[in-house]
Each structure stands twice: as structure tokens, then as C-alpha cells.
Amino acid sequence: MLPVLPELLGAGILILALIKARVILTRYLDLAKSQVWLRGFTAVLTGFVLVIFSLYLM
């Protein structure tokens, strides 16, 4: 195993989850046509990820 800080590993996992959620919203829910909805969902998901990460760091 590589010596990686747990905080960096947690941040990486959350970033990958955010990217996966955005791909699902864009491709499978077909929000690529509606940029306003896509930006709104992305903003909410990003806020949620930031809250989860801040709770993880406590």
C-alpha cells in the first residue's frame, strides 16, 4: 500500500463520487440539454460533498 494520508484518500473518493454523480445526471438523466438544471444539481451535490468532507475531518 502507498503511504497516503487518510484525508487525501477521503477527498479523492468524494471527488470521484461527485464526478460519477455528474456523469449519471448528464448522460442517463439527459440533463445535458438543460444546463440550468445540471448546474443546479451540481451545486447541490458539491455542497453535500463539502458538508460530508467537513464532517469527516472533525
URHU-V231209 format. One record per backbone hydrogen bond with DSSP energy under -0.5 kcal/mol. NH is the residue of the N-H (numbers start at 0). CO is the residue of the C=O. If there is no record, write none. Layout:
[[NH,CO] [NH,CO]]
//
This chain:
[[3,1] [8,4] [9,5] [10,6] [11,7] [12,8] [13,9] [14,10] [15,11] [16,12] [17,13] [18,14] [19,15] [20,16] [21,17] [22,18] [23,19] [24,20] [25,21] [26,22] [27,22] [27,23] [28,23] [30,24] [31,25] [32,29] [34,32] [37,33] [38,34] [39,35] [40,36] [41,37] [42,38] [43,39] [44,40] [45,41] [46,42] [47,43] [48,44] [49,45] [50,46] [51,47] [52,48] [53,49] [54,50] [55,51] [56,52] [57,53]]
//
